[in-house]
Amino acid sequence: MKYLKIYNGTVLTPQRTIKDGCVIIANGIIEEVSDRNIEVPGAIAIDARGKYIAPGFIDMHVHGGGGRDFMDNTLEAFLQIAAIHAQYGTTAMMPTTLSCDKQDLLDTLSIYEQACKQNHQGASFEGLHIEGPYFSMQQKGAQDPRYIRDPDPAEYIDILSRSNAVKRWSAAPELPGALAFGRYLTNRNILAALAHTDAVYEEVVKGYEAGFTHATHFYSCMSGVSRRNAFRYAGVIESAYLLEGMTVEIIADGIHLPAPLLKLVYRIKGPECTALITDAMRAAAMPEGPSVLGSYKNGLEVVVEDGVAKLPDRSAFAGSVATANRLVRNMIELAEVPLRDAVRMMSETPATILGIQNRKGTLVKGKAADVVIFDNNIHIDATIVNGNIVYMTEESFSGHLI
């Protein structure tokens, strides 16, 4: 048995916070969570030095980082993105595409399956998230309009017949054929999420009934209250608040959503229905300056400044450069959310939305040993994925790993 022990830290569990807690890991699985320092002969031991021992962060919507994008469609890009985000506490992620042509999407699927077999030094991959191309042109945001189109059964049935890697697909529920698409996804146990949508309440309700139970990057590229023929209509934002069963995800970088909106989402939807996402593009964990949204081959030129990617004319945001620890920190500092809830929105809640809560998302006996150690400022000391140490600061390694 390969044992790993993490001790002398504050352990965050679903039921309680354990001061001077200890987590025992055996062959990549959590074997015990205790309030005493258990002796395990032969175990690798990590002294948390009084810091937090928490469930690893799960990023269910991420495009890239470290100068790479998943749609570069290279094995190197996939592996480097997984390794870069692990340095910021992400232990599991859902690689995400952008609107593109069918062949590019098929290429991404192929590379994803190869990358899963070789990804041992970064955050694990939990399925592919296809974002687009079935979007409203009125809410396209930075998605390339050349590729935006209505749902085509011949296309999506063919794509999904080639691979079981797709676990989530984001689309606009008001489009012709979208309801049938949502039902098809739901029948295949794929999360249908509404995104880049100009729907009104009545259309959102129909979409919800067809399986669109999750709202992608809430507030971004979706309708609010509008007037049509002089009458007011509730939009997607109001609909997501009204539909109690609808879950949402937010880019809590403090820029896509300022503090008042972060507080509002938390107050209305609560930590059990709100997941934090980076929605990070390739410039995450990179210096500011020119960058590209999407693949280098046919992506969109952007500029990164003020902690966010923007269109060159500065007319709109063009992607996030956030990391998972920054999201948790912002929810605590900007939204004044308790640390336990902020961590929950980055771990247990996304795991539940994705249907992987039986094996990930909390520090519970029998689950995968995805663990992150961080200080009061959510600076990451160590990241452990399936019991393997994939990242550790030099300070933590020196004298604190036995």
Number of C-alpha atoms within 10 A of each C-alpha: 9 11 19 25 25 25 26 21 25 22 28 22 18 14 7 9 16 18 17 20 23 25 27 25 28 19 15 21 21 24 21 16 22 16 17 14 16 16 10 12 8 12 17 14 18 22 18 25 16 17 21 25 29 26 31 31 35 33 29 29 28 26 30 34 27 20 18 27 30 28 29 22 22 18 19 14 22 29 23 22 26 27 23 23 31 30 25 24 34 31 32 27 27 24 28 27 26 23 23 22 12 15 10 17 18 16 14 24 25 17 20 23 17 14 20 17 9 11 17 16 18 27 32 24 24 20 23 23 26 24 24 26 27 27 30 25 16 12 18 21 17 20 23 19 15 10 15 18 15 17 23 14 14 8 10 14 13 12 17 16 8 12 12 14 18 24 20 22 25 25 27 31 33 21 19 13 14 22 22 16 26 29 19 18 24 17 11 13 14 22 23 30 28 30 31 32 28 25 27 22 22 15 19 27 20 14 25 24 13 20 24 30 24 23 26 29 25 23 23 19 20 25 23 18 15 14 10 8 6 7 7 11 17 17 21 29 21 17 22 24 15 14 15 11 13 18 25 27 26 25 27 30 28 20 14 19 18 15 18 12 16 22 17 12 21 21 12 14 19 16 22 17 21 27 31 30 29 30 27 27 29 28 30 28 19 13 13 16 11 14 21 23 30 27 20 15 10 13 18 17 16 22 22 24 14 9 16 22 29 23 17 15 8 12 8 12 19 23 28 29 26 27 26 29 22 19 24 27 22 20 25 19 14 17 22 15 20 12 17 17 20 23 30 29 29 30 29 26 25 30 25 16 20 18 15 13 16 13 17 26 32 26 27 21 16 16 19 25 31 33 27 26 28 22 15 10 12 21 15 23 23 24 30 25 26 23 22 18 16 18 23 19 12 11 9 17 15 10 10 13 14 12
